[in-house]
Amino acid sequence: MRVAKIPYLNSQPFYAGLDATGAAADREGGVDFVEMPPRELGRLARVGRIDAGLIPITDAFAVEAQYERLGAFGIAVTGRVESVILVSERPLAALTGARIGITEDTSASFRLLRLLVEAREGARPAAYVRGASGSVDAHLLIGDEALAATVAGSPAPFTCDLAEEWQEWQALPFVFAVWVARRDLPEEQKVALAARLERSLSTPDLIPSIAAAYAAGPCARRSLGTADRLARYLARFTYRLGPSEEAAIARFRALLDEHHIACDTS
């Protein structure tokens, strides 16, 4: 079974009981992990190259004919997230005519940004530019890159936390990703995978152990902060989605439809 894995810190609690590296096959359980940034995993789902996994919520919308939700597992946060940020020379409301750089990795966060800028603020940027790091007025960062930038502090005048902005606007959490499985995957495989995810989330001292491992890891990981800080960061997330998270998913989808923001591969 080929299982998609988002390689960011905030997804790690799902894998505590699975393969430690997230790259090689977990032979005991018959799982091959496919570890790629969120947008690439979404593309693989669209062409049926994965059997199950954690994918961005917008990609889950786009592939629902072939994939169904796996349990109530996902990644959500209420308020400040610190790892989905817009670093900008201007506030959101003043981005009309701006060029906004978008990291190549983002899928759901890009759509969230468009809703905040265009629907809530009524601004009309000149362009959203994938992969742009220079000659832009603002730049969207996600995942560990954004978390490292939050730790270091940005020289730009404005840093906007997108999940916090969403919560202030809609009074709901934001769901970034959900677990899905192919509809034609044998039911026993879906049940077994869901059980393993539940065991991972139930691992004793899960958050402190992940935070300590990251803080003691390679230089790129150490740049994310101390073990205590990373534990506080991970504690922000909800991994078992409840009624408020489901309401947030429905609201996000309705707003995307209302404002004609497609959940495609752009």
C-alpha positions as CSV (number, residue, x, y, z in Angstrom):
1,M,0.0,0.0,0.0
2,R,1.4,3.4,-1.1
3,V,0.8,6.0,1.6
4,A,1.3,9.7,1.1
5,K,3.3,11.5,3.8
6,I,3.6,15.2,4.3
7,P,7.2,15.8,5.5
8,Y,6.5,18.7,7.9
9,L,6.9,18.7,11.7
10,N,3.1,19.1,12.3
11,S,2.3,15.9,10.5
12,Q,4.8,13.7,12.5
13,P,2.4,12.6,15.2
14,F,0.7,10.4,12.7
15,Y,3.8,8.4,12.1
16,A,5.1,7.7,15.6
17,G,4.1,4.1,15.3
18,L,5.0,3.7,11.7
19,D,8.3,3.8,9.8
20,A,10.8,6.1,11.6
21,T,12.3,7.6,8.5
22,G,9.2,8.0,6.4
23,A,11.1,7.1,3.3
24,A,11.7,3.4,3.2
25,A,9.1,0.6,3.2
26,D,7.5,-0.3,6.5
27,R,7.7,-3.9,5.5
28,E,5.9,-5.3,8.6
29,G,2.8,-3.4,7.8
30,G,3.0,-3.5,4.0
31,V,3.3,0.3,3.7
32,D,5.5,2.2,1.2
33,F,5.6,5.8,2.2
34,V,5.6,8.5,-0.5
35,E,7.1,11.6,1.1
36,M,6.6,14.8,-0.9
37,P,5.4,18.3,-0.3
38,P,1.7,18.8,0.0
39,R,1.1,20.0,-3.6
40,E,3.0,17.1,-5.1
41,L,1.1,14.6,-3.0
42,G,-2.1,16.1,-4.3
43,R,-1.0,15.7,-7.8
44,L,-0.2,12.0,-7.2
45,A,-3.7,11.5,-5.7
46,R,-5.2,13.1,-8.8
47,V,-3.6,10.4,-11.1
48,G,-4.2,7.6,-8.7
49,R,-0.6,7.0,-7.7
50,I,-1.3,6.7,-3.9
51,D,-3.6,4.3,-2.1
52,A,-4.1,6.4,1.1
53,G,-2.5,9.3,3.0
54,L,-2.5,12.7,4.4
55,I,-3.2,15.3,1.6
56,P,-4.3,19.0,1.5
57,I,-7.9,19.6,2.1
58,T,-8.4,21.2,-1.3
59,D,-6.9,18.2,-3.0
60,A,-9.3,16.0,-1.0
61,F,-12.1,18.0,-2.5
62,A,-10.8,17.5,-6.0
63,V,-10.3,13.7,-5.8
64,E,-13.4,12.8,-3.8
65,A,-14.8,10.6,-6.7
66,Q,-11.8,8.3,-6.3
67,Y,-10.9,8.8,-2.6
68,E,-12.9,8.9,0.7
69,R,-12.0,10.3,4.1
70,L,-10.1,7.8,6.3
71,G,-11.7,8.2,9.8
72,A,-11.7,11.6,11.3
73,F,-8.0,12.1,11.0
74,G,-6.5,15.4,9.8
75,I,-4.5,18.5,10.7
76,A,-6.4,21.5,12.1
77,V,-5.7,24.5,14.2
78,T,-7.7,27.2,16.0
79,G,-6.0,30.5,15.8
80,R,-2.3,31.1,15.3
81,V,-0.4,28.3,13.5
82,E,3.0,29.9,12.9
83,S,3.8,27.7,9.9
84,V,1.5,29.3,7.3
85,I,2.5,32.9,7.0
86,L,2.5,35.8,4.5
87,V,5.6,37.9,4.8
88,S,4.7,41.2,3.2
89,E,5.7,44.8,2.5
90,R,2.0,45.7,2.9
91,P,-1.0,44.7,5.0
92,L,-3.5,42.3,3.4
93,A,-6.0,45.0,2.6
94,A,-3.4,47.0,0.6
95,L,-2.3,44.2,-1.7
96,T,-4.2,45.4,-4.8
97,G,-1.6,45.5,-7.6
98,A,0.9,43.5,-5.6
99,R,3.0,40.6,-6.9
100,I,2.7,37.8,-4.4
101,G,5.2,35.0,-4.4
102,I,3.8,31.5,-3.6
103,T,6.0,28.6,-2.5
104,E,5.9,25.7,-4.9
105,D,4.8,23.4,-2.1
106,T,1.4,24.9,-1.2
107,S,-2.0,23.8,-2.2
108,A,-4.7,24.6,0.5
109,S,-2.8,27.5,2.0
110,F,-2.7,29.3,-1.4
111,R,-6.5,29.0,-1.6
112,L,-6.8,30.3,1.9
113,L,-4.6,33.2,1.1
114,R,-6.7,34.1,-1.9
115,L,-9.9,34.0,0.2
116,L,-8.4,36.3,2.8
117,V,-7.0,38.8,0.3
118,E,-9.7,38.8,-2.4
119,A,-12.9,37.8,-0.5
120,R,-12.4,39.3,2.9
121,E,-10.3,42.3,2.1
122,G,-11.5,43.0,-1.5
123,A,-7.9,43.4,-2.7
124,R,-6.9,42.5,-6.3
125,P,-3.2,41.5,-6.6
126,A,-1.6,41.8,-9.9
127,A,-0.2,38.3,-9.9
128,Y,0.5,35.2,-7.8
129,V,3.9,33.9,-8.8
130,R,4.9,30.3,-8.0
131,G,8.4,30.0,-6.6
132,A,9.1,33.7,-6.6
133,S,11.5,34.9,-3.9
134,G,12.6,38.2,-5.4
135,S,10.9,41.2,-6.9
136,V,7.6,40.5,-5.1
137,D,5.7,42.5,-2.6
138,A,4.8,39.5,-0.4
139,H,5.7,35.9,-0.1
140,L,3.6,32.9,1.2
141,L,5.6,30.4,3.3
142,I,4.4,27.1,4.7
143,G,5.5,24.2,6.8
144,D,9.0,24.0,8.4
145,E,10.2,26.9,6.2
146,A,7.6,29.2,7.6
147,L,8.2,27.9,11.2
148,A,11.9,28.7,10.8
149,A,11.1,32.2,9.5
150,T,8.7,32.7,12.5
151,V,11.5,31.8,14.9
152,A,14.1,34.0,13.1
153,G,11.8,36.9,12.7
154,S,11.0,38.6,9.4
155,P,12.6,41.9,8.3
156,A,9.4,42.6,6.3
157,P,7.0,45.1,7.9
158,F,4.1,42.7,8.0
159,T,3.8,39.0,8.9
160,C,0.3,37.6,8.6
161,D,-0.6,34.2,10.2
162,L,-3.2,32.8,7.8
163,A,-4.9,30.5,10.3
164,E,-5.2,33.3,12.8
165,E,-6.7,35.6,10.1
166,W,-9.2,32.8,9.2
167,Q,-10.3,32.3,12.8
168,E,-10.8,36.0,13.3
169,W,-12.9,36.1,10.1
170,Q,-15.0,32.9,10.4
171,A,-14.7,32.1,14.1
172,L,-13.7,28.5,13.1
173,P,-10.6,26.4,13.2
174,F,-8.9,25.8,9.8
175,V,-8.3,22.3,8.5
176,F,-5.2,22.1,6.4
177,A,-5.1,18.4,5.5
178,V,-7.1,15.2,5.9
179,W,-6.4,11.5,5.6
180,V,-8.0,9.8,2.6
181,A,-8.0,6.3,1.1
182,R,-9.0,5.0,-2.3
183,R,-12.6,4.0,-2.4
184,D,-11.7,0.7,-4.0
185,L,-9.1,-0.1,-1.4
186,P,-10.1,-3.3,0.5
187,E,-12.0,-2.3,3.7
188,E,-9.7,-4.4,5.9
189,Q,-6.8,-2.3,4.8
190,K,-8.6,0.9,5.5
191,V,-9.5,-0.3,9.0
192,A,-6.0,-1.5,9.7
193,L,-4.4,1.8,8.6
194,A,-6.9,3.8,10.7
195,A,-6.1,1.6,13.7
196,R,-2.3,2.2,13.2
197,L,-2.9,6.0,13.0
198,E,-4.9,5.9,16.2
199,R,-2.1,4.0,17.9
200,S,0.4,6.6,16.7
201,L,-1.7,9.4,18.1
202,S,-2.0,7.5,21.4
203,T,1.7,7.0,21.9
204,P,2.8,8.0,25.4
205,D,4.6,11.4,25.5
206,L,4.1,11.7,21.8
207,I,4.5,15.5,21.5
208,P,7.5,15.9,23.8
209,S,9.4,13.1,22.1
210,I,8.8,14.4,18.6
211,A,9.8,17.9,19.7
212,A,13.0,16.7,21.4
213,A,14.0,14.7,18.3
214,Y,13.5,17.6,16.0
215,A,15.4,20.0,18.3
216,A,18.3,17.6,18.5
217,G,18.3,16.8,14.8
218,P,20.2,18.3,11.8
219,C,20.8,22.0,11.6
220,A,17.8,22.6,9.4
221,R,15.6,21.1,12.1
222,R,17.3,22.9,14.9
223,S,16.5,26.2,13.3
224,L,12.8,25.5,14.1
225,G,13.4,26.2,17.8
226,T,14.0,24.5,21.1
227,A,12.3,21.4,22.2
228,D,10.0,23.3,24.5
229,R,9.0,25.7,21.8
230,L,8.3,22.9,19.3
231,A,6.2,21.1,21.9
232,R,4.1,24.2,22.3
233,Y,3.8,24.5,18.5
234,L,2.6,20.9,18.1
235,A,0.2,21.2,21.0
236,R,-1.7,23.8,18.9
237,F,-2.9,21.2,16.4
238,T,-6.0,19.0,16.4
239,Y,-5.4,15.6,14.8
240,R,-8.9,14.0,15.4
241,L,-11.4,16.2,13.7
242,G,-14.7,17.0,15.4
243,P,-17.8,19.0,14.7
244,S,-16.2,22.4,14.6
245,E,-13.5,21.2,12.2
246,E,-16.1,19.6,10.0
247,A,-18.0,22.9,10.0
248,A,-14.8,24.7,9.0
249,I,-14.3,22.3,6.1
250,A,-17.8,23.0,4.9
251,R,-17.4,26.7,5.2
252,F,-14.0,26.8,3.4
253,R,-15.5,24.7,0.5
254,A,-18.5,27.0,0.3
255,L,-16.4,30.1,0.2
256,L,-14.1,28.6,-2.5
257,D,-17.2,27.9,-4.6
258,E,-18.8,31.3,-4.0
259,H,-15.7,33.1,-5.1
260,H,-14.9,30.7,-8.0
261,I,-11.5,29.6,-6.6
262,A,-10.8,26.3,-8.2
263,C,-9.1,23.4,-6.3
264,D,-7.0,22.5,-9.4
265,T,-3.2,21.9,-9.7
266,S,-2.3,25.6,-10.0
